[in-house]
Amino acid sequence: MNFVSILEAGRSDFLEAVREVAPAKVTAKPARGWTVLECIEHVVTVEKRYLEWIAEGKEIPPQRDTEKEMRLFAIMRSRLTKVETPEPMRPCGKLTSLEAALAEFQATRDRSVSMVRDRGDSLSAIGATHPYFGAVNGTDLVQMIDGHARRHADQIRETWD
């Protein structure tokens, strides 16, 4: 499985969803949910958190479970299951322009891609504990990074179609 390709495809999907929104609607508050800027901020915040978990994760025996990875991706991607966003992961308005928000997203995704290139197969030997999913490894987290960004790409499309 080529995680760089996965992250790059997810990046393209997310950017495409944002580009489909008329500029005047980027900061408009929908009836339910977040503005486009708030979605971008949230995606960046979560991705940075997962990158921290990978960087600071404990060493575990390497194990890949592609079925679990796909399940986590599907759960993260699905808009059917609503999860209350923990306070530290909620947008707080720090990204005030689309240009700044997209630059932050791109820089964070660049870090994710670099991390995957640098860590390679050793990702499955990095363990962390997710507050909702429990024990995960680095490959699980990469799938979750991708699924989460795509979930919010879908949210943006649903909100502003």
Backbone bond lengths (Angstrom), bond angles and torsions (degrees), N, CA, C in turn:
res aa  C-N    CA-C-N  psi(-1)  N-CA   C-N-CA  omega(-1)  CA-C   N-CA-C  phi
1 M - - - 1.459 - - 1.525 107.97 -
2 N 1.300 116.65 127.89 1.454 121.09 -177.91 1.537 109.24 -95.74
3 F 1.324 115.92 98.95 1.457 120.47 -175.83 1.526 113.00 -68.57
4 V 1.322 117.42 -28.41 1.470 119.40 176.29 1.526 109.04 -63.32
5 S 1.325 116.90 -46.64 1.470 120.48 178.62 1.519 111.74 -61.52
6 I 1.316 115.93 -39.25 1.469 120.44 178.45 1.527 110.25 -61.62
7 L 1.326 116.58 -48.35 1.468 120.08 -179.46 1.529 111.87 -65.53
8 E 1.316 116.85 -37.35 1.467 119.43 179.05 1.532 111.32 -68.91
9 A 1.326 117.31 -38.11 1.470 119.90 176.56 1.525 110.16 -65.81
10 G 1.316 116.87 -39.43 1.466 120.64 177.09 1.516 111.64 -65.04
11 R 1.324 116.17 -38.94 1.465 120.59 176.73 1.531 109.49 -59.54
12 S 1.327 116.20 -48.51 1.467 120.76 -179.40 1.517 111.63 -60.04
13 D 1.329 116.87 -43.11 1.463 121.34 179.51 1.527 110.86 -61.28
14 F 1.318 116.37 -45.58 1.463 120.62 -178.52 1.535 110.87 -64.84
15 L 1.325 116.37 -46.50 1.467 119.93 -179.58 1.524 111.39 -64.27
16 E 1.317 116.85 -37.84 1.465 120.38 177.73 1.527 110.73 -62.17
17 A 1.329 116.66 -42.90 1.468 120.10 178.85 1.527 111.12 -61.05
18 V 1.318 116.86 -42.52 1.462 121.07 -179.61 1.521 110.42 -67.06
19 R 1.322 116.74 -42.15 1.469 120.32 -178.98 1.526 112.66 -64.96
20 E 1.326 117.30 -23.13 1.463 121.05 179.99 1.529 112.78 -74.23
21 V 1.327 116.67 -14.21 1.468 121.38 -177.98 1.526 109.39 -86.56
22 A 1.324 115.71 131.88 1.464 120.13 176.48 1.529 109.11 -60.03
23 P 1.330 118.71 137.43 1.468 121.50 -177.57 1.526 113.92 -51.77
24 A 1.299 117.70 -36.15 1.468 120.33 -178.85 1.531 112.31 -67.60
25 K 1.335 117.45 -19.19 1.468 120.57 -177.44 1.531 113.72 -95.32
26 V 1.314 117.33 -4.33 1.469 121.05 -175.38 1.528 112.05 -61.00
27 T 1.317 116.94 -34.97 1.466 120.10 -179.52 1.530 112.32 -105.33
28 A 1.322 116.75 2.87 1.469 120.05 -179.32 1.525 110.03 -72.18
29 K 1.310 115.90 136.37 1.461 121.34 179.72 1.525 108.65 -84.83
30 P 1.339 117.20 118.32 1.457 118.80 178.10 1.534 110.89 -73.07
31 A 1.318 116.43 168.10 1.469 120.78 178.83 1.527 110.68 -58.28
32 R 1.334 116.00 -39.42 1.471 121.30 176.92 1.521 107.94 -133.02
33 G 1.290 116.48 141.41 1.459 120.00 174.93 1.515 113.88 96.86
34 W 1.326 113.29 -161.29 1.451 121.76 -173.08 1.518 111.85 -106.08
35 T 1.322 115.06 159.12 1.460 120.42 171.25 1.530 108.10 -69.51
36 V 1.312 116.28 168.42 1.467 120.47 176.80 1.532 109.85 -60.65
37 L 1.329 117.04 -43.66 1.478 119.65 178.99 1.527 111.14 -61.26
38 E 1.334 116.42 -39.90 1.465 119.56 178.61 1.526 111.15 -65.88
39 C 1.334 117.58 -38.89 1.471 120.56 176.09 1.526 110.92 -60.59
40 I 1.322 116.18 -45.92 1.461 119.95 -179.77 1.527 109.79 -61.94
41 E 1.323 117.04 -46.07 1.472 120.23 179.90 1.525 110.92 -59.19
42 H 1.322 116.91 -44.19 1.461 121.24 179.90 1.535 110.96 -62.86
43 V 1.315 117.53 -46.03 1.468 121.22 179.44 1.526 109.96 -58.95
44 V 1.313 116.88 -44.55 1.466 121.37 179.84 1.531 110.33 -63.81
45 T 1.312 117.44 -44.07 1.462 121.32 -178.78 1.527 111.33 -61.63
46 V 1.314 116.81 -45.37 1.466 120.82 179.69 1.524 110.79 -66.39
47 E 1.326 116.65 -44.00 1.466 119.44 -179.70 1.527 110.86 -61.25
48 K 1.317 117.02 -41.92 1.467 120.13 177.12 1.528 111.10 -62.24
49 R 1.313 117.07 -39.94 1.470 120.52 178.72 1.528 110.28 -61.67
50 Y 1.327 116.95 -46.05 1.461 120.19 179.51 1.531 111.13 -63.84
51 L 1.318 117.30 -37.55 1.464 120.17 176.42 1.529 110.94 -63.51
52 E 1.330 116.95 -38.04 1.473 120.54 175.80 1.517 110.22 -62.41
53 W 1.324 117.00 -43.39 1.467 119.92 179.98 1.524 110.96 -61.71
54 I 1.327 116.32 -38.78 1.459 118.85 178.23 1.527 110.03 -68.03
55 A 1.328 117.58 -44.93 1.467 121.42 -179.00 1.525 112.18 -63.84
56 E 1.321 116.07 -35.80 1.466 120.58 -175.48 1.524 113.09 -103.80
57 G 1.318 116.86 4.05 1.461 121.10 -175.60 1.511 113.00 -63.25
58 K 1.309 113.90 155.24 1.463 119.25 178.06 1.524 109.35 -83.65
59 E 1.318 114.91 152.38 1.453 120.03 178.06 1.523 108.49 -74.50
60 I 1.317 115.61 131.93 1.463 122.18 178.28 1.522 108.06 -130.85
61 P 1.325 117.34 163.23 1.469 117.83 174.04 1.532 108.99 -60.67
62 P 1.329 117.53 130.88 1.469 119.66 -178.01 1.529 111.18 -61.22
63 Q 1.304 114.73 129.75 1.465 118.52 175.54 1.519 109.64 -153.65
64 R 1.314 114.18 127.21 1.460 120.99 176.41 1.513 107.29 -103.80
65 D 1.300 115.31 134.33 1.461 121.52 173.25 1.520 105.58 -131.30
66 T 1.326 115.59 87.75 1.467 119.75 -175.00 1.524 112.10 -61.80
67 E 1.314 116.89 -29.41 1.466 119.74 176.81 1.530 110.19 -65.18
68 K 1.335 116.78 -43.91 1.470 120.63 177.43 1.527 110.43 -64.79
69 E 1.327 117.02 -42.34 1.467 120.77 178.72 1.527 110.87 -57.40
70 M 1.320 116.10 -45.84 1.470 120.20 -179.37 1.528 111.49 -67.44
71 R 1.317 116.08 -36.65 1.469 120.58 177.33 1.528 110.40 -64.15
72 L 1.332 117.12 -44.62 1.464 120.93 178.49 1.526 110.86 -64.13
73 F 1.342 116.72 -41.52 1.452 120.52 176.72 1.529 109.79 -59.05
74 A 1.329 116.85 -47.71 1.467 121.28 -177.38 1.526 111.27 -63.28
75 I 1.315 116.59 -41.30 1.472 120.09 178.63 1.521 110.23 -64.31
76 M 1.340 115.68 -46.06 1.461 119.58 -179.50 1.525 111.15 -64.33
77 R 1.308 117.26 -35.62 1.469 122.09 -176.57 1.522 112.26 -75.80
78 S 1.305 116.56 -32.90 1.462 120.85 -172.39 1.526 112.84 -66.87
79 R 1.317 115.08 132.06 1.469 121.00 175.58 1.526 110.12 -90.70
80 L 1.334 118.03 -0.73 1.460 121.34 -178.49 1.524 111.83 -75.97
81 T 1.327 116.38 -35.45 1.458 120.95 -179.66 1.518 108.85 -94.40
82 K 1.307 116.32 116.08 1.464 121.20 178.74 1.525 108.61 -92.89
83 V 1.308 115.48 133.47 1.457 122.05 179.01 1.515 107.71 -126.11
84 E 1.313 116.38 133.67 1.466 120.60 177.41 1.528 108.45 -68.93
85 T 1.319 116.19 122.45 1.459 121.31 -179.15 1.527 109.67 -72.77
86 P 1.337 117.07 124.81 1.465 119.00 177.81 1.533 110.62 -61.05
87 E 1.290 116.31 147.82 1.470 122.87 -175.91 1.535 113.36 -48.46
88 P 1.345 120.08 -47.28 1.468 118.66 -177.74 1.531 114.02 -64.92
89 M 1.322 117.17 -17.27 1.468 121.17 -177.99 1.529 112.31 -98.10
90 R 1.328 116.81 -3.66 1.461 120.57 -179.92 1.528 110.39 -78.95
91 P 1.336 116.24 144.89 1.461 118.71 177.56 1.529 111.22 -64.95
92 C 1.326 115.38 143.40 1.464 119.60 -178.54 1.524 112.11 -124.02
93 G 1.321 117.42 10.31 1.462 120.52 175.79 1.506 115.54 86.28
94 K 1.331 117.45 18.82 1.466 118.54 -178.17 1.528 112.44 -77.13
95 L 1.329 117.37 -20.83 1.466 120.34 176.77 1.518 107.80 -100.19
96 T 1.328 116.45 112.03 1.466 120.24 -169.74 1.522 114.67 -107.19
97 S 1.328 117.01 -4.20 1.462 118.78 176.49 1.519 108.45 -139.39
98 L 1.309 115.88 154.07 1.463 120.05 179.02 1.525 110.01 -62.47
99 E 1.314 117.05 -40.62 1.463 120.77 179.81 1.536 110.80 -58.90
100 A 1.323 116.88 -47.77 1.469 120.84 179.95 1.528 110.85 -65.38
101 A 1.321 116.93 -40.98 1.457 121.18 -178.88 1.526 111.03 -64.01
102 L 1.323 116.64 -45.39 1.465 119.84 179.79 1.529 111.38 -67.31
103 A 1.324 117.29 -36.38 1.465 120.17 176.57 1.530 110.26 -62.99
104 E 1.317 116.66 -41.00 1.469 121.02 179.04 1.533 110.62 -66.48
105 F 1.324 116.24 -42.53 1.467 119.71 176.98 1.528 110.39 -61.26
106 Q 1.333 116.74 -47.36 1.465 120.26 -178.53 1.533 111.33 -61.63
107 A 1.328 117.05 -43.30 1.465 120.63 -179.88 1.529 111.10 -64.10
108 T 1.322 115.95 -40.50 1.467 119.66 179.54 1.517 110.54 -68.10
109 R 1.324 116.93 -42.91 1.473 119.18 178.32 1.522 110.32 -65.87
110 D 1.332 118.18 -35.44 1.465 120.44 175.03 1.529 110.54 -59.16
111 R 1.334 116.24 -41.53 1.475 120.40 177.94 1.524 110.47 -62.80
112 S 1.340 116.57 -40.88 1.471 120.09 179.04 1.526 110.81 -62.72
113 V 1.320 116.39 -45.61 1.466 120.90 179.98 1.531 109.73 -62.68
114 S 1.322 117.76 -44.20 1.468 121.08 178.12 1.516 111.64 -61.48
115 M 1.322 115.66 -41.62 1.461 120.16 179.17 1.526 110.16 -61.50
116 V 1.321 117.53 -43.51 1.468 120.94 179.07 1.529 110.07 -63.53
117 R 1.322 116.97 -43.70 1.473 120.12 178.62 1.535 110.98 -62.13
118 D 1.342 116.17 -43.27 1.464 120.93 -177.48 1.526 112.51 -70.06
119 R 1.313 116.44 -41.65 1.470 120.58 -174.21 1.522 113.16 -86.81
120 G 1.318 117.34 -31.49 1.465 121.02 177.61 1.516 113.30 49.27
121 D 1.329 114.75 -129.08 1.465 120.51 -176.55 1.523 113.27 -67.04
122 S 1.326 117.78 -17.16 1.468 119.21 -179.01 1.534 112.63 -72.47
123 L 1.335 117.37 -8.37 1.470 119.83 178.38 1.526 112.09 -57.33
124 S 1.318 116.19 -35.10 1.472 118.60 -178.16 1.523 112.28 -73.67
125 A 1.333 117.55 -5.57 1.462 121.70 178.43 1.526 112.07 -104.33
126 I 1.338 116.01 15.23 1.464 121.38 178.41 1.528 107.57 -113.37
127 G 1.318 116.47 122.73 1.456 120.88 -177.74 1.514 112.49 -110.55
128 A 1.317 115.03 144.85 1.464 122.15 176.02 1.524 107.95 -146.72
129 T 1.321 115.41 168.53 1.457 120.20 177.56 1.510 108.94 -119.90
130 H 1.310 115.31 117.59 1.466 122.16 177.92 1.529 107.51 -88.50
131 P 1.347 118.23 136.84 1.465 119.47 -176.88 1.530 114.10 -63.66
132 Y 1.303 118.16 -22.29 1.466 121.83 -178.53 1.529 111.78 -103.73
133 F 1.337 117.88 -40.15 1.462 122.63 -173.92 1.522 114.20 -99.66
134 G 1.317 117.81 -9.34 1.458 120.33 -179.98 1.514 112.07 79.39
135 A 1.338 116.19 -142.09 1.472 121.69 -175.79 1.525 110.53 -66.83
136 V 1.328 114.93 126.94 1.465 122.31 176.52 1.526 108.12 -136.97
137 N 1.330 115.16 160.91 1.461 118.56 174.24 1.525 108.90 -116.33
138 G 1.316 116.27 -178.84 1.460 120.72 -176.03 1.516 113.78 -61.70
139 T 1.335 117.54 -37.50 1.466 118.72 178.90 1.526 110.94 -68.88
140 D 1.330 116.63 -35.39 1.471 119.84 174.56 1.528 109.88 -60.44
141 L 1.324 115.55 -44.53 1.465 120.27 -177.76 1.526 112.23 -65.23
142 V 1.324 117.40 -35.65 1.467 119.32 177.14 1.531 109.59 -64.50
143 Q 1.317 117.03 -44.02 1.468 119.76 177.10 1.529 110.58 -61.77
144 M 1.323 117.02 -37.05 1.464 121.00 179.83 1.528 111.20 -69.87
145 I 1.330 117.12 -37.44 1.474 121.00 175.41 1.522 109.10 -57.75
146 D 1.324 115.73 -48.76 1.460 120.01 -178.36 1.529 111.35 -65.77
147 G 1.319 116.90 -48.30 1.463 120.07 -178.95 1.521 112.58 -61.59
148 H 1.320 117.15 -38.43 1.460 121.51 -178.66 1.530 111.22 -65.73
149 A 1.332 116.89 -45.70 1.467 119.56 178.98 1.530 110.53 -63.22
150 R 1.318 116.77 -39.72 1.468 120.03 179.80 1.530 111.18 -68.98
151 R 1.323 116.96 -33.78 1.469 120.54 175.91 1.536 109.50 -58.60
152 H 1.316 115.36 -45.61 1.460 118.99 -178.29 1.528 112.36 -76.05
153 A 1.326 117.35 -25.31 1.468 119.62 170.50 1.528 108.68 -62.60
154 D 1.326 115.81 -43.47 1.472 119.93 177.17 1.531 111.09 -64.11
155 Q 1.327 116.83 -39.70 1.471 120.62 178.18 1.530 110.06 -60.54
156 I 1.306 116.16 -43.94 1.474 120.20 179.43 1.524 109.60 -62.19
157 R 1.309 116.73 -44.01 1.473 119.63 179.21 1.541 111.39 -63.32
158 E 1.319 116.15 -44.16 1.472 120.01 -179.86 1.522 111.64 -62.63
159 T 1.310 115.70 -38.85 1.460 120.56 -175.30 1.522 112.38 -74.91
160 W 1.330 116.05 -37.91 1.455 118.79 -170.58 1.523 115.01 -114.76
161 D 1.321 117.71 12.99 1.481 119.52 174.70 1.501 111.24 -66.97
